[in-house]
């Protein structure tokens, strides 16, 4: 693992997800092969690092990511069985939006009009807390009104401690409602696994 990789859970090369603190592996890991997930502690595992040949590697976030030999790039690919709409990808136990990835367990999704989002102020708290993200990255309170199109339909996903907001293409309202409902069902399914 390169010291330029951001802190997070990554595959440590042994099939376990281990915490990378931004500069080194820690002793904390989880093993998704276990029936009941628990946080474990042991000696830190060996890692992908400088000198590792460039290629596609599991980045520990439910996708493969291109390692250029020195650091992770933004190029990603999925299993081929993923479902996607409006930039949101669900692949197995993971949900992705741009470079953001979270376990899908507990995810909730809804389809809402821009007018309703602005009128109800539903996105103000996540924007202030700096946990609201759009297709171009984080949405601050200052950017919020410009990020919501009052005439468009949006998908809102609440997962882990983040809220994701994206536009739905014209004419895809019904497909978006089905997709959002499916995300919530998958989130419920994996919550108890």
GROMACS elastic network, one bead per residue, 0.5 to 0.9 nm:
[ bonds ]
;  ai    aj funct       b0    kb
    1     4     6  0.82822   500
    1     5     6  0.69259   500
    1    12     6  0.85993   500
    1    20     6  0.83631   500
    1    23     6  0.84211   500
    1    24     6  0.78914   500
    1    25     6  0.84658   500
    1    47     6  0.56287   500
    1    50     6  0.71301   500
    1    52     6  0.89124   500
    1    70     6  0.82059   500
    1    71     6  0.72351   500
    1    72     6  0.83890   500
    2     5     6  0.55413   500
    2    22     6  0.84979   500
    2    23     6  0.75349   500
    2    24     6  0.86584   500
    2    48     6  0.75937   500
    2    49     6  0.53201   500
    2    50     6  0.62592   500
    2    69     6  0.89185   500
    2    70     6  0.60869   500
    2    71     6  0.51829   500
    2    72     6  0.76179   500
    3     6     6  0.79710   500
    3    22     6  0.60706   500
    3    24     6  0.72326   500
    3    49     6  0.84821   500
    3    70     6  0.89656   500
    3    71     6  0.78858   500
    4    22     6  0.70078   500
    4    23     6  0.75068   500
    4    70     6  0.85871   500
    4    71     6  0.63850   500
    4    72     6  0.80720   500
    5     8     6  0.85747   500
    5    20     6  0.82885   500
    5    21     6  0.89983   500
    5    22     6  0.59746   500
    5    23     6  0.77349   500
    5    71     6  0.66118   500
    5    72     6  0.65733   500
    6    20     6  0.77881   500
    6    21     6  0.75546   500
    6    22     6  0.50764   500
    6    23     6  0.83721   500
    7    10     6  0.89872   500
    7    19     6  0.73616   500
    7    20     6  0.52260   500
    7    23     6  0.78543   500
    8    18     6  0.81848   500
    8    19     6  0.56253   500
    8    20     6  0.53879   500
    8    21     6  0.66298   500
    8    22     6  0.75896   500
    8    60     6  0.88509   500
    8    61     6  0.89955   500
    9    12     6  0.88317   500
    9    17     6  0.57148   500
    9    18     6  0.54052   500
    9    20     6  0.61554   500
    9    21     6  0.88198   500
    9    29     6  0.82211   500
    9    59     6  0.85483   500
    9    60     6  0.61808   500
    9    61     6  0.71186   500
   10    13     6  0.88385   500
   10    16     6  0.80110   500
   10    17     6  0.50929   500
   10    18     6  0.55379   500
   10    19     6  0.64880   500
   10    20     6  0.68274   500
   10    58     6  0.80157   500
   10    59     6  0.55151   500
   10    61     6  0.63857   500
   11    14     6  0.71686   500
   11    15     6  0.60215   500
   11    16     6  0.55579   500
   11    18     6  0.61951   500
   11    19     6  0.88267   500
   11    47     6  0.86958   500
   11    58     6  0.65108   500
   11    59     6  0.59892   500
   11    61     6  0.78817   500
   12    15     6  0.66236   500
   12    16     6  0.59774   500
   12    17     6  0.60992   500
   12    18     6  0.57537   500
   12    19     6  0.85652   500
   12    20     6  0.88031   500
   12    25     6  0.81463   500
   12    29     6  0.89032   500
   12    44     6  0.86489   500
   12    45     6  0.62270   500
   12    46     6  0.68314   500
   12    47     6  0.56496   500
   12    48     6  0.75878   500
   12    59     6  0.88502   500
   12    60     6  0.77666   500
   13    16     6  0.72186   500
   13    17     6  0.87271   500
   13    45     6  0.75991   500
   13    46     6  0.70303   500
   13    47     6  0.61213   500
   13    48     6  0.72047   500
   13    58     6  0.87088   500
   14    17     6  0.84856   500
   14    45     6  0.75198   500
   14    46     6  0.83626   500
   14    47     6  0.89672   500
   15    31     6  0.73652   500
   15    32     6  0.84821   500
   15    33     6  0.86821   500
   15    60     6  0.88862   500
   16    29     6  0.65434   500
   16    30     6  0.59932   500
   16    32     6  0.70852   500
   16    33     6  0.84574   500
   16    60     6  0.83671   500
   17    28     6  0.86940   500
   17    29     6  0.54857   500
   17    30     6  0.53060   500
   17    31     6  0.61663   500
   17    32     6  0.76513   500
   17    60     6  0.61129   500
   17    61     6  0.86915   500
   18    25     6  0.69719   500
   18    26     6  0.70966   500
   18    27     6  0.75382   500
   18    28     6  0.59015   500
   18    30     6  0.64958   500
   18    31     6  0.86450   500
   18    44     6  0.81389   500
   18    45     6  0.82275   500
   18    60     6  0.83317   500
   19    22     6  0.89850   500
   19    24     6  0.86289   500
   19    25     6  0.60560   500
   19    26     6  0.57116   500
   19    27     6  0.75873   500
   19    28     6  0.58867   500
   19    29     6  0.62149   500
   19    30     6  0.88378   500
   20    23     6  0.69493   500
   20    24     6  0.56752   500
   20    26     6  0.61761   500
   20    28     6  0.89873   500
   21    24     6  0.57352   500
   21    25     6  0.63895   500
   21    26     6  0.68407   500
   22    25     6  0.82081   500
   24    44     6  0.87278   500
   25    28     6  0.83389   500
   25    44     6  0.56836   500
   25    45     6  0.71308   500
   25    46     6  0.83012   500
   25    47     6  0.79299   500
   26    29     6  0.80405   500
   26    41     6  0.85860   500
   26    42     6  0.85880   500
   26    43     6  0.77121   500
   26    44     6  0.55174   500
   26    45     6  0.84424   500
   27    40     6  0.78965   500
   27    41     6  0.50508   500
   27    43     6  0.51697   500
   27    45     6  0.80459   500
   28    39     6  0.66116   500
   28    40     6  0.56093   500
   28    42     6  0.67565   500
   28    43     6  0.84444   500
   28    44     6  0.77769   500
   29    38     6  0.84663   500
   29    39     6  0.58515   500
   29    40     6  0.52321   500
   29    41     6  0.62646   500
   29    42     6  0.79324   500
   29    44     6  0.87922   500
   30    33     6  0.89690   500
   30    34     6  0.86048   500
   30    37     6  0.66416   500
   30    38     6  0.60835   500
   30    39     6  0.52097   500
   30    40     6  0.59966   500
   30    41     6  0.87285   500
   31    34     6  0.58529   500
   31    37     6  0.67918   500
   31    38     6  0.76950   500
   31    39     6  0.83007   500
   31    40     6  0.83922   500
   32    35     6  0.76645   500
   32    36     6  0.84246   500
   32    37     6  0.65730   500
   33    36     6  0.87775   500
   33    37     6  0.83738   500
   34    37     6  0.59530   500
   34    38     6  0.83155   500
   35   193     6  0.71287   500
   36   193     6  0.71511   500
   37   193     6  0.84517   500
   41    44     6  0.86117   500
   42    45     6  0.85726   500
   44    47     6  0.89340   500
   46    49     6  0.89705   500
   48    51     6  0.85018   500
   48    52     6  0.61459   500
   49    52     6  0.55508   500
   49    69     6  0.76814   500
   49    70     6  0.68864   500
   49    71     6  0.79399   500
   50    53     6  0.84342   500
   50    69     6  0.62173   500
   50    70     6  0.50434   500
   50    71     6  0.77536   500
   51    54     6  0.86068   500
   51    69     6  0.60009   500
   51    70     6  0.69142   500
   52    55     6  0.87849   500
   52    67     6  0.83972   500
   52    68     6  0.86943   500
   52    69     6  0.54422   500
   52    70     6  0.75099   500
   53    67     6  0.79073   500
   53    68     6  0.75435   500
   53    69     6  0.51865   500
   53    70     6  0.86600   500
   54    57     6  0.89736   500
   54    66     6  0.73069   500
   54    67     6  0.52143   500
   54    70     6  0.79553   500
   55    65     6  0.82047   500
   55    66     6  0.55626   500
   55    67     6  0.53714   500
   55    68     6  0.66023   500
   55    69     6  0.76399   500
   56    59     6  0.88375   500
   56    64     6  0.58674   500
   56    65     6  0.54957   500
   56    67     6  0.61835   500
   56    68     6  0.88419   500
   56    76     6  0.83617   500
   56    77     6  0.86277   500
   57    60     6  0.88007   500
   57    63     6  0.83874   500
   57    64     6  0.51818   500
   57    65     6  0.56089   500
   57    66     6  0.64432   500
   57    67     6  0.67789   500
   58    61     6  0.74729   500
   58    62     6  0.72808   500
   58    63     6  0.59381   500
   58    65     6  0.62675   500
   58    66     6  0.88193   500
   59    62     6  0.71645   500
   59    63     6  0.63399   500
   59    64     6  0.57394   500
   59    65     6  0.57746   500
   59    66     6  0.86452   500
   59    67     6  0.89891   500
   59    72     6  0.84166   500
   60    63     6  0.71527   500
   60    64     6  0.81428   500
   61    64     6  0.81381   500
   61    94     6  0.70960   500
   61    96     6  0.88020   500
   61   101     6  0.61392   500
   61   102     6  0.71469   500
   61   103     6  0.78879   500
   62    78     6  0.77255   500
   62    79     6  0.87821   500
   62    91     6  0.70830   500
   62    92     6  0.75229   500
   62    93     6  0.72211   500
   62    94     6  0.55310   500
   62    95     6  0.80976   500
   62    96     6  0.86161   500
   62   101     6  0.77688   500
   62   102     6  0.85373   500
   62   103     6  0.81678   500
   63    76     6  0.67130   500
   63    77     6  0.60009   500
   63    78     6  0.50687   500
   63    79     6  0.72008   500
   63    91     6  0.80094   500
   63    94     6  0.83933   500
   63   101     6  0.89982   500
   64    75     6  0.85756   500
   64    76     6  0.56205   500
   64    77     6  0.53255   500
   64    78     6  0.62721   500
   64    79     6  0.83348   500
   65    72     6  0.68832   500
   65    73     6  0.70061   500
   65    74     6  0.72330   500
   65    75     6  0.58072   500
   65    77     6  0.64641   500
   65    78     6  0.88854   500
   66    69     6  0.89796   500
   66    71     6  0.85986   500
   66    72     6  0.60264   500
   66    73     6  0.56487   500
   66    74     6  0.73302   500
   66    75     6  0.55888   500
   66    76     6  0.63732   500
   66    77     6  0.85877   500
   67    70     6  0.69440   500
   67    71     6  0.56703   500
   67    73     6  0.61843   500
   67    75     6  0.88031   500
   68    71     6  0.57762   500
   68    72     6  0.64149   500
   68    73     6  0.67978   500
   69    72     6  0.82422   500
   72    75     6  0.83467   500
   73    76     6  0.81241   500
   74    98     6  0.89402   500
   74    99     6  0.70120   500
   76    99     6  0.86416   500
   77    80     6  0.83929   500
   78    81     6  0.77083   500
   78    82     6  0.67858   500
   78    89     6  0.89351   500
   78    91     6  0.70088   500
   79    82     6  0.63899   500
   79    91     6  0.69918   500
   79    92     6  0.85331   500
   80    83     6  0.88033   500
   80    91     6  0.84355   500
   81    91     6  0.67188   500
   81    92     6  0.81425   500
   82    89     6  0.65447   500
   82    90     6  0.55547   500
   82    92     6  0.71771   500
   83    88     6  0.82948   500
   83    89     6  0.57416   500
   83    90     6  0.53413   500
   83    91     6  0.65756   500
   83   179     6  0.86785   500
   84    87     6  0.66349   500
   84    88     6  0.54777   500
   84    90     6  0.63361   500
   84    91     6  0.86421   500
   84   179     6  0.83783   500
   85    88     6  0.54356   500
   85    89     6  0.67931   500
   85   168     6  0.80937   500
   85   175     6  0.85383   500
   85   176     6  0.73283   500
   85   179     6  0.74256   500
   86    89     6  0.84948   500
   86   155     6  0.80387   500
   86   166     6  0.65233   500
   86   167     6  0.65277   500
   86   168     6  0.58110   500
   86   169     6  0.73372   500
   86   176     6  0.83528   500
   87    96     6  0.82245   500
   87    97     6  0.59917   500
   87    98     6  0.69234   500
   87   135     6  0.73539   500
   87   166     6  0.74428   500
   87   167     6  0.89011   500
   88    95     6  0.72024   500
   88    96     6  0.57576   500
   88    98     6  0.76422   500
   88   164     6  0.89810   500
   88   166     6  0.82586   500
   89    94     6  0.82668   500
   89    95     6  0.56503   500
   89    97     6  0.64363   500
   89    98     6  0.88141   500
   90    93     6  0.76020   500
   90    94     6  0.58755   500
   90    96     6  0.63192   500
   90   104     6  0.76807   500
   90   183     6  0.77438   500
   91    94     6  0.54601   500
   91    95     6  0.63553   500
   91    96     6  0.80793   500
   91   104     6  0.89141   500
   92    95     6  0.80431   500
   92   104     6  0.82855   500
   93   102     6  0.86829   500
   93   103     6  0.57244   500
   93   104     6  0.54746   500
   93   105     6  0.71872   500
   93   186     6  0.84324   500
   93   187     6  0.86865   500
   93   190     6  0.70589   500
   94   101     6  0.67556   500
   94   102     6  0.57438   500
   94   105     6  0.80361   500
   95   100     6  0.83661   500
   95   101     6  0.57139   500
   95   102     6  0.55274   500
   95   103     6  0.60974   500
   95   104     6  0.51963   500
   95   107     6  0.84769   500
   95   159     6  0.85615   500
   95   183     6  0.87426   500
   96    99     6  0.70995   500
   96   100     6  0.55695   500
   96   102     6  0.65619   500
   96   103     6  0.87444   500
   96   104     6  0.87760   500
   97   100     6  0.51438   500
   97   101     6  0.64821   500
   97   133     6  0.87810   500
   97   134     6  0.84243   500
   97   135     6  0.74241   500
   97   164     6  0.75939   500
   98   101     6  0.80199   500
   98   134     6  0.87251   500
   98   135     6  0.65665   500
   98   136     6  0.80522   500
   98   137     6  0.79864   500
   99   137     6  0.86948   500
  100   133     6  0.89586   500
  100   137     6  0.89777   500
  101   104     6  0.87961   500
  102   105     6  0.84713   500
  102   107     6  0.89808   500
  102   159     6  0.69905   500
  102   160     6  0.69249   500
  102   162     6  0.89967   500
  103   106     6  0.83142   500
  103   107     6  0.82515   500
  103   159     6  0.80242   500
  103   160     6  0.78457   500
  103   187     6  0.87049   500
  103   190     6  0.87013   500
  104   107     6  0.54086   500
  104   108     6  0.89552   500
  104   159     6  0.70340   500
  104   160     6  0.83995   500
  104   183     6  0.79968   500
  104   184     6  0.88803   500
  104   186     6  0.70965   500
  104   187     6  0.52390   500
  104   188     6  0.86988   500
  104   190     6  0.69290   500
  104   191     6  0.80812   500
  105   159     6  0.79426   500
  105   160     6  0.83253   500
  105   186     6  0.72596   500
  105   188     6  0.63904   500
  105   189     6  0.71889   500
  105   192     6  0.79571   500
  105   193     6  0.84624   500
  106   158     6  0.85046   500
  106   159     6  0.65628   500
  106   160     6  0.73413   500
  106   184     6  0.75480   500
  106   186     6  0.82159   500
  106   188     6  0.56202   500
  106   189     6  0.82761   500
  106   190     6  0.71871   500
  106   191     6  0.53187   500
  107   157     6  0.68707   500
  107   158     6  0.57254   500
  107   160     6  0.71498   500
  107   183     6  0.68240   500
  107   184     6  0.57966   500
  107   185     6  0.85378   500
  107   186     6  0.77759   500
  107   188     6  0.73766   500
  107   191     6  0.86272   500
  108   156     6  0.82212   500
  108   157     6  0.56709   500
  108   158     6  0.52121   500
  108   159     6  0.65156   500
  108   180     6  0.78277   500
  108   181     6  0.83326   500
  108   183     6  0.66984   500
  108   185     6  0.82899   500
  108   187     6  0.66821   500
  108   188     6  0.84584   500
  109   155     6  0.68691   500
  109   156     6  0.55338   500
  109   158     6  0.63046   500
  109   159     6  0.85401   500
  109   179     6  0.85007   500
  109   181     6  0.66995   500
  109   182     6  0.84629   500
  109   183     6  0.61768   500
  109   184     6  0.56473   500
  110   154     6  0.82465   500
  110   155     6  0.57243   500
  110   156     6  0.53486   500
  110   157     6  0.66275   500
  110   158     6  0.88530   500
  110   176     6  0.86378   500
  110   177     6  0.71503   500
  110   179     6  0.89945   500
  110   180     6  0.53837   500
  110   181     6  0.71520   500
  110   183     6  0.89962   500
  110   184     6  0.83424   500
  111   153     6  0.68068   500
  111   154     6  0.55873   500
  111   156     6  0.62978   500
  111   157     6  0.89400   500
  111   168     6  0.87716   500
  111   173     6  0.80733   500
  111   176     6  0.67426   500
  111   177     6  0.58745   500
  111   180     6  0.66704   500
  111   181     6  0.89566   500
  112   115     6  0.83487   500
  112   116     6  0.66538   500
  112   117     6  0.67287   500
  112   152     6  0.87120   500
  112   153     6  0.57132   500
  112   154     6  0.53446   500
  112   155     6  0.64460   500
  112   156     6  0.74083   500
  113   116     6  0.53196   500
  113   117     6  0.63492   500
  113   118     6  0.87708   500
  113   149     6  0.83765   500
  113   150     6  0.68152   500
  113   151     6  0.71732   500
  113   152     6  0.60379   500
  113   154     6  0.60042   500
  113   155     6  0.87882   500
  114   117     6  0.50533   500
  114   118     6  0.61827   500
  114   119     6  0.84606   500
  114   148     6  0.56608   500
  114   149     6  0.52736   500
  114   151     6  0.60253   500
  114   152     6  0.56250   500
  114   153     6  0.59947   500
  114   154     6  0.66060   500
  115   118     6  0.53092   500
  115   119     6  0.59687   500
  115   120     6  0.85280   500
  115   148     6  0.83563   500
  115   149     6  0.77015   500
  115   151     6  0.68803   500
  115   152     6  0.82316   500
  115   153     6  0.89079   500
  116   119     6  0.50261   500
  116   120     6  0.59078   500
  116   121     6  0.82060   500
  116   122     6  0.86684   500
  116   150     6  0.79617   500
  117   120     6  0.55640   500
  117   121     6  0.59956   500
  117   122     6  0.58917   500
  117   123     6  0.69780   500
  117   148     6  0.76785   500
  117   150     6  0.81304   500
  117   154     6  0.88045   500
  118   121     6  0.52241   500
  118   122     6  0.72989   500
  118   123     6  0.78165   500
  118   124     6  0.88808   500
  118   144     6  0.89085   500
  118   145     6  0.74123   500
  118   148     6  0.73833   500
  118   150     6  0.74303   500
  119   122     6  0.81900   500
  120   123     6  0.84081   500
  121   124     6  0.55482   500
  121   125     6  0.81684   500
  122   125     6  0.70866   500
  122   126     6  0.82076   500
  123   126     6  0.55572   500
  123   127     6  0.61490   500
  123   128     6  0.87184   500
  123   132     6  0.74883   500
  123   141     6  0.88666   500
  123   144     6  0.78338   500
  123   163     6  0.82867   500
  124   127     6  0.51150   500
  124   128     6  0.61542   500
  124   129     6  0.85658   500
  124   132     6  0.88491   500
  124   140     6  0.89871   500
  124   141     6  0.66636   500
  124   144     6  0.76476   500
  125   128     6  0.51719   500
  125   129     6  0.60828   500
  125   130     6  0.85301   500
  125   131     6  0.87425   500
  125   132     6  0.86947   500
  125   141     6  0.86953   500
  126   130     6  0.60385   500
  126   131     6  0.51652   500
  126   132     6  0.51138   500
  126   133     6  0.89105   500
  126   139     6  0.88812   500
  126   140     6  0.87393   500
  126   141     6  0.87055   500
  126   162     6  0.76063   500
  126   163     6  0.66556   500
  127   130     6  0.50087   500
  127   131     6  0.61090   500
  127   132     6  0.50497   500
  127   133     6  0.82677   500
  127   138     6  0.82901   500
  127   139     6  0.60646   500
  127   140     6  0.50712   500
  127   141     6  0.50678   500
  127   142     6  0.86579   500
  127   143     6  0.87294   500
  127   144     6  0.71673   500
  127   163     6  0.87912   500
  128   131     6  0.77949   500
  128   132     6  0.83360   500
  128   140     6  0.66067   500
  128   141     6  0.56793   500
  129   132     6  0.77621   500
  129   140     6  0.86230   500
  130   133     6  0.83131   500
  130   138     6  0.70502   500
  130   139     6  0.72214   500
  130   140     6  0.63277   500
  130   141     6  0.83156   500
  130   162     6  0.86958   500
  131   138     6  0.71677   500
  131   139     6  0.79456   500
  131   140     6  0.86959   500
  131   161     6  0.68792   500
  131   163     6  0.60571   500
  131   164     6  0.83335   500
  132   137     6  0.84479   500
  132   138     6  0.58318   500
  132   139     6  0.54444   500
  132   140     6  0.73621   500
  132   162     6  0.61439   500
  132   164     6  0.58547   500
  132   165     6  0.73609   500
  133   136     6  0.76317   500
  133   137     6  0.52326   500
  133   139     6  0.52931   500
  133   140     6  0.86148   500
  133   162     6  0.75449   500
  133   163     6  0.62612   500
  133   165     6  0.61248   500
  133   166     6  0.85546   500
  134   137     6  0.52283   500
  134   138     6  0.61947   500
  134   139     6  0.63481   500
  134   147     6  0.75963   500
  134   163     6  0.87671   500
  134   164     6  0.58932   500
  134   166     6  0.57996   500
  134   167     6  0.89136   500
  135   138     6  0.84721   500
  135   164     6  0.84353   500
  135   165     6  0.75227   500
  135   166     6  0.63328   500
  135   167     6  0.87308   500
  136   139     6  0.83684   500
  139   142     6  0.79844   500
  139   143     6  0.58156   500
  139   144     6  0.61633   500
  139   147     6  0.74129   500
  140   143     6  0.52013   500
  140   144     6  0.61699   500
  141   144     6  0.51476   500
  141   145     6  0.80600   500
  142   145     6  0.74883   500
  142   146     6  0.83871   500
  143   146     6  0.54641   500
  143   147     6  0.61157   500
  144   147     6  0.50524   500
  144   148     6  0.65346   500
  145   148     6  0.55512   500
  145   149     6  0.78822   500
  145   150     6  0.89830   500
  146   149     6  0.71644   500
  147   165     6  0.86256   500
  147   166     6  0.89303   500
  148   151     6  0.87700   500
  148   152     6  0.79691   500
  148   154     6  0.81379   500
  148   165     6  0.84495   500
  148   166     6  0.86641   500
  148   167     6  0.83145   500
  149   152     6  0.52906   500
  149   153     6  0.79279   500
  149   154     6  0.84241   500
  149   167     6  0.81041   500
  150   153     6  0.80962   500
  152   167     6  0.67439   500
  152   168     6  0.71401   500
  152   169     6  0.81904   500
  152   170     6  0.77496   500
  153   166     6  0.86952   500
  153   167     6  0.60789   500
  153   168     6  0.55340   500
  153   169     6  0.78973   500
  153   170     6  0.80576   500
  153   172     6  0.89585   500
  153   173     6  0.70250   500
  153   176     6  0.88851   500
  154   165     6  0.66864   500
  154   166     6  0.54745   500
  154   168     6  0.54021   500
  154   169     6  0.89177   500
  154   173     6  0.88880   500
  154   176     6  0.85063   500
  155   164     6  0.79269   500
  155   165     6  0.58724   500
  155   166     6  0.54408   500
  155   167     6  0.63716   500
  155   168     6  0.67533   500
  155   176     6  0.71644   500
  155   177     6  0.83863   500
  155   180     6  0.71518   500
  156   163     6  0.69017   500
  156   164     6  0.55987   500
  156   166     6  0.67869   500
  156   180     6  0.83298   500
  157   162     6  0.81524   500
  157   163     6  0.56167   500
  157   165     6  0.66613   500
  157   166     6  0.88222   500
  157   180     6  0.80416   500
  157   183     6  0.85657   500
  157   184     6  0.89083   500
  158   161     6  0.74604   500
  158   162     6  0.59069   500
  158   164     6  0.64252   500
  159   162     6  0.54749   500
  159   163     6  0.64046   500
  159   164     6  0.80498   500
  159   187     6  0.87315   500
  160   163     6  0.83495   500
  168   171     6  0.82763   500
  168   172     6  0.63764   500
  168   173     6  0.69039   500
  168   176     6  0.69267   500
  169   172     6  0.56484   500
  169   173     6  0.77762   500
  170   173     6  0.72198   500
  171   174     6  0.78236   500
  171   175     6  0.85780   500
  172   175     6  0.51853   500
  172   176     6  0.59486   500
  172   177     6  0.86654   500
  173   176     6  0.50374   500
  173   177     6  0.62735   500
  173   178     6  0.87541   500
  174   177     6  0.51685   500
  174   178     6  0.63429   500
  174   179     6  0.86125   500
  175   178     6  0.51700   500
  175   179     6  0.60907   500
  175   180     6  0.85947   500
  176   180     6  0.59957   500
  176   181     6  0.84729   500
  177   180     6  0.51482   500
  177   181     6  0.61161   500
  177   182     6  0.85084   500
  178   181     6  0.51878   500
  178   182     6  0.61209   500
  178   183     6  0.87019   500
  179   182     6  0.50113   500
  179   183     6  0.61985   500
  179   184     6  0.87561   500
  180   183     6  0.50976   500
  180   184     6  0.63917   500
  180   185     6  0.87082   500
  181   184     6  0.52310   500
  181   185     6  0.62885   500
  181   186     6  0.87384   500
  182   186     6  0.61349   500
  182   187     6  0.84500   500
  183   186     6  0.51300   500
  183   187     6  0.60154   500
  183   188     6  0.86154   500
  184   188     6  0.62138   500
  184   189     6  0.85878   500
  185   188     6  0.51167   500
  185   189     6  0.61334   500
  185   190     6  0.87775   500
  186   190     6  0.62200   500
  186   191     6  0.84260   500
  187   190     6  0.54854   500
  187   191     6  0.60574   500
  188   191     6  0.51032   500
  188   192     6  0.71784   500
  189   192     6  0.62351   500
  189   193     6  0.70867   500
